[in-house]
Amino acid sequence: MERRSGRSNSAFVSLLLLLLCLCRGRDETTAEAYRAARAIADRNELSAASAKVDAALKHFEGRDDEWIQALRILRGELFVRAEATKTEGEAILQPELPPQYRTSEAAVRRLMALANSENGKAQQAVALAQKYQPHIVAEAYM
């Protein structure tokens, strides 16, 4: 049985510790926060998803990117799905997204959430998804 030298073992351990520190110290991105909240919402854990969205929006306050818009739309969607706060959710969803995000996944999901209360939104959601977000076309049909 061959033994490794103490020097190579300590170098290996040091490298592992460095990698652990780098991984642990990295902040969650807006995209990761959205995906985590979406996964919770997809499991129909509405209050947990809402808490995740609120925490993410607070953490990333002042930023404006596609994922912030997606988190905002998810918040409105959660309110609509909760029924008790449907009108509040519709108020969140009512404003159009900024022009640069009008073909985003968030735009499709906004129309999907509004489809229950406004005629024509379901067809708009499907059309937008077919053209710009094909990975969620099946969801848009629901």
C-alpha positions in Angstrom: 0.0 0.0 0.0 1.5 3.3 -1.1 1.3 6.3 1.2 0.8 9.9 0.0 3.2 12.4 1.2 2.0 14.9 3.9 2.6 17.7 1.5 0.2 16.4 -1.2 -2.5 15.7 1.3 -2.4 19.2 2.8 -2.5 20.7 -0.7 -5.6 18.6 -1.5 -7.3 19.6 1.7 -6.4 23.2 1.2 -7.9 23.1 -2.3 -11.1 21.5 -1.0 -11.4 24.1 1.7 -10.9 26.9 -0.9 -13.6 25.4 -3.1 -16.0 25.1 -0.2 -15.5 28.7 0.8 -16.0 29.9 -2.7 -19.2 28.0 -3.1 -20.7 29.0 0.2 -19.8 32.7 -0.1 -21.6 33.2 -3.4 -24.9 35.0 -3.3 -28.0 33.7 -5.0 -28.7 35.4 -8.3 -32.1 36.9 -9.3 -32.6 34.0 -11.7 -31.8 31.4 -9.0 -34.2 33.1 -6.6 -37.0 33.1 -9.3 -36.4 29.5 -10.1 -36.5 28.5 -6.5 -39.7 30.4 -5.9 -41.3 29.0 -9.1 -40.5 25.5 -7.9 -42.1 26.1 -4.6 -45.2 27.6 -6.3 -45.4 24.6 -8.7 -45.7 22.4 -5.7 -48.7 24.5 -4.7 -47.0 25.7 -1.5 -48.4 29.2 -2.0 -47.4 30.8 1.3 -43.9 29.4 1.2 -43.5 30.6 -2.4 -44.9 34.0 -1.5 -42.4 34.3 1.4 -39.5 33.4 -1.0 -40.6 36.0 -3.6 -41.0 38.7 -0.9 -37.5 37.9 0.5 -36.0 37.9 -2.9 -37.6 41.2 -3.9 -36.4 42.7 -0.7 -32.9 41.3 -1.1 -32.6 42.6 -4.7 -34.3 45.9 -4.1 -33.2 48.5 -6.5 -32.3 46.1 -9.3 -34.3 45.9 -12.5 -33.7 42.9 -14.7 -35.9 40.2 -16.3 -35.8 38.1 -13.2 -37.0 40.9 -11.0 -39.9 41.3 -13.4 -40.5 37.6 -13.2 -40.5 37.6 -9.4 -43.0 40.5 -9.5 -45.3 38.6 -11.9 -45.0 35.5 -9.8 -46.1 37.5 -6.7 -49.2 38.6 -8.6 -49.9 35.1 -9.8 -49.6 33.7 -6.2 -52.2 36.3 -5.1 -54.5 35.3 -7.9 -54.1 31.6 -7.1 -54.8 32.3 -3.4 -58.3 33.5 -4.4 -58.7 35.5 -1.1 -56.4 38.1 -2.5 -57.3 37.8 -6.2 -58.1 41.5 -6.7 -54.8 42.4 -5.1 -53.0 40.0 -7.4 -54.8 41.4 -10.5 -53.7 44.9 -9.5 -50.1 43.7 -9.4 -50.5 42.0 -12.8 -52.3 44.8 -14.5 -49.4 47.1 -15.5 -47.6 46.1 -18.7 -44.0 45.0 -18.4 -41.3 47.4 -19.6 -40.8 47.1 -23.3 -37.6 45.1 -23.0 -39.4 42.3 -21.1 -42.6 42.1 -23.2 -41.6 38.9 -24.8 -40.1 37.3 -21.7 -41.3 34.3 -19.8 -42.7 36.7 -17.2 -44.8 38.3 -19.9 -46.4 35.0 -20.8 -47.0 34.1 -17.2 -48.6 37.5 -16.6 -51.1 36.8 -19.4 -51.7 33.3 -18.1 -52.5 34.6 -14.6 -54.8 37.3 -16.0 -56.6 34.8 -18.3 -59.1 33.9 -15.6 -60.3 37.4 -15.3 -59.9 39.0 -18.7 -61.2 37.6 -22.0 -58.5 37.2 -24.7 -55.6 37.0 -22.3 -55.4 33.2 -22.6 -55.0 33.4 -26.4 -52.5 36.2 -26.1 -50.5 34.0 -23.6 -50.4 31.1 -26.0 -49.4 33.2 -29.0 -46.6 34.9 -27.0 -45.4 31.6 -25.7 -45.4 30.0 -29.1 -43.4 32.8 -30.6 -40.9 33.7 -27.9 -41.1 31.2 -25.0 -41.7 27.7 -26.6 -40.6 25.9 -23.4 -43.9 27.0 -21.6 -46.4 26.6 -24.4 -48.1 23.6 -22.8 -48.5 25.6 -19.5 -50.0 28.5 -21.5 -52.7 26.2 -22.8 -53.9 25.2 -19.3 
